[in-house]
Amino acid sequence: MALDGLSRFKGRKVIVTGAASGIGRATSLRFLEEGASVILVDRDAKALDAVMAGLDPKRAIPSLTDISIPAQVKTLLDLTRQHFGTLDVLVNNAGVTTMGTVLDSDLQSWNTVCATILNGTIDVSRTFLPMLIQSVGNIVNVASVSGMRGDWNTAYYDVAKGGVVNLTRVMAMDHGHTGVRINAICPSVTRTGMTKDAVKDKAFVKRVEDRIPLGRLGEPEDMAAAISFLASPDAAYITGLIMPVDGGVTASNGQPPFPMN
């Protein structure tokens, strides 16, 4: 990705959770390319090592952290104070999913999804809000179009992402007076590790792409571009925004095209 002339984040300090793959990886690389220093947070040591290879260790700092564990979030705060002393941007991207309806998914599945997507996002946000208030920084949450509307067979994921959508709104309202901005992007189906098995199914991909006005699946770089915009001074008067980054899929009311005579 060539970003000639873009240095919107030069000298800025950024944390990205779920940074070792997919949207988090692309977002971390985007911020680094735009001049930021980034703490890359992930619980997958092997994947984190892989993404760190070749990055400047002066500006890219790994943190092996499971955000669903409060003690590890506290350690992340200590690491941030040690290396950065401040924070300008927090990207809450870490997530997990399970397949199934409410009837065929047990409560443990809900607890697993909730621990990262909701509890983790809340804990990381409340832990770093004081630093962001001091720096007049901002948060970008990665929600999902599944949190705006429903999907079949991903009940708990959809509910959790819906929680992130409203968390974004209430935090923007509660903390706007401090100057901190809180926004969210809502990706549709994106080519990431989470969807790698599904996108091997050509029939599934065609069904999805047929519903998308732009006619293709999302790429991690599409999401990174939207995140970097919302985190930048270009979005200085935007807060509480729930931004679909979905190729236009949420523009539809869901019905198929009428036949043309």
N, C-alpha and C positions, 0 to 999 in steps of 0.2 A: 504494500500500500504506500503510495507516494503522497505525502502531505506537505509538499513544498510550500514554504511560507507560513505554515501553521505552527505557532509556538504559544498557544493560548494558555498553556499550563506550565510554562517555564518557571521553575522555582516552587511550584505548588506541590503539596503533599497529599497523596491519595492512598486510600485502602480499597482493595477489591476483594470481596469474598467469593469463594468458588472460582478462584483465579487460574486453576491448573488446566482447564479445558473449556471448550465451547465459547459461550458468550463472555465468560469471565476472562479467559485467556486473551481473546480478541480485544476486550476492553482494556486490559492491562497493557498490552502492546500498543494500543492506540494512545493511551495517556503517556506512556514512555516516549513514543515518537513525537508527541506534542510538547515534550520538555519536562514532564512531571517526574517526581520520584514516587515510586509505588511500592507499597507492601502487598505482596501477593499472598493471599490467605487461602489455604485449602487443607483438607484432612487426608488427601491422598499423597503420600510421600513420594512415590515413584513418579506420578504425573507432575508433581510440583518440581521435582528435580529436572524433569524433562523440559518444562517450560523455562526454567531458570538458565538452562544451558545457553551460553552465548550472550546473555544479558549483562549489562554493566552492573556489577555488584555494588557500585556506589549509589546507584539510583533504583535498583530493583532488589528488594529485600524479601526473602521467603519467610512465611510464617506457617508452620505445620500446626493448624488449629482446627478443631471441631467446634463450630460456633454453637452447637446444641449443648455444650458443656460450659456452664458459667465460669468455672475456674480457668478454663482455657481462654475465654474472652478476656478475663482479667489479665492474664499473661500477655495477650495481644495488646492490651492497653499499655502495659509496662514496656513492651517492645517499641510501641509507637512513641512513647515519651522518650525512650532512650535514643532512638534513631532520628526522629523528626522533631520532637518537642511541641509540635502543633499538628493540626490536620485541617485540610481545606475541602476535601471531597471524600465521601463515603459511598461506595457502591455496594449495596446489599444484593448480591447475585446468587449466593449459595442456595441450592435446592435439591430436593429428591422427589421421586414420584412412586406411586404404586398404581397398579391397574385394578379395576373392579368397581362394583356398585356398593352402596351402603349395606345391602343385604349379604353380599358375598365377600366383604372385606371385614376383618376383625378389628377390634379396638386397638390392638398393637400396631396395625398398619397406620391407623390414624395418628397414634402417638409418634410414630417414626416420622411421618410427613410433617406433623405439627412442630416437632422438636426443632427441625431445621428451618422450615419456611416461615413459621410464625414466631415461635419462642426465640429462635436464633436471631431473626431479623429484629425483633423487639429488643433483645438483650444487647446486641451490638449497637443498635441505634441509641438506646438510653445510656450506654457506656460512653459513647463518643460524642454525644450531643454537647456536653460542656465544652469540649475542645472546639467543636464546630461553631458554637455560639461565640466563643472568644475570637475565632478567626473570621467570623461571618461567612462560614462555608456553606456547604449544601450536601444533601443526600439524594442519590438516585436509587430507587428500588427497582428490581427486576420482577415484575408481576407476570401477567400472562393474559392473553385474550380469554383464556379459560377462567380467569377470575372476573371477567366482565360479563361473560355469558357461560352457558353450560356445554360440556362435552359428554358424550356417552362413555361410560366405563372408566372414568378417572375422577370419581366422586370426591375423594379426600384431597387430591391435588387441587381440584377446582375450588373447593371450599377454602383451602389454605391460601391460595393465590387471591381469592376474593377478599380474604382478610388483609392481605398486603395492600390491595387497592384502597380499602377504607382506612388502614393504618396510615397510608400516605396522605390521605385527605385530612385526617384529624391531626396528624403531626404538623402539617402545613398550617392549619388553623391555629393550633395551640402555640406554635413557636415562631410564627411569622413576624411577631413584634420584635424578635431578636435580630431579624435580618436573615436568619437561616432559611433557605429554600429547600423544600422536599417535594420531589416529583417521582413519577414512575413511568417506565416503559412497559408495554404489554406485547411481547412477541407472539406471533402465531407459530406454526410448526417451523422449526429452524433446524438446520443440519448441525447437530451437536452429538456428543456422546450419549445423551439421554434419549435421542431419537434414532440412533444409528441402526438399530434392528428394524424399526418401522420403515425407514426410508429405503431399506433393501427391497421392500415389497413394491414393485413397479406399479401394480394396480392401485395400491394405497396412495402412492405419490401422485398418480394421475387424478384420482378422486379429489385429493386435496388441492392440487394445482388448478383443477377445473373450477373450484370455488373461489379462487384468488384472482381478482381483476388483473393484477400484474403478471399472473401466469407462472409463478415460480415459488419455490420454498424460500424462506428466509435464510440468510447466511449470518454467522456470528458477527461478521464485520458490519452488516446492516445495523445490528443492535448496538455495537460499539460506537458507531457514528452518532446514533440518536442519544446515547448516554453521554458522550463527550459534549454534544451540543447543550443538553440540559444542565450539565455541570459547569458550563463555560459562562463567561460574562455576557455572551450573546443572548443568554436566557435570563438576564438579571431581573426581569419583571415577570417571570413565570414561576409560580409555585402552586402546589396542589393539583398539578396536571397529571392526568392518566392518559398517556400517549400510546395509542395502538401503533405498533410497527409491524404491519401484517400484510403488506401488499394490497390493502383495501378490503380484506375479507370481512371486517366488521361494518363496512359500508352496506352490506347486503342484509336484507330481511330474512334470508335463508331459503326463500322459495326458488325453484329452478326458473330459467328463462321461459317466457311465454313463447309458444310456437309462432313463427312468422309465416303468414300466408303469401 
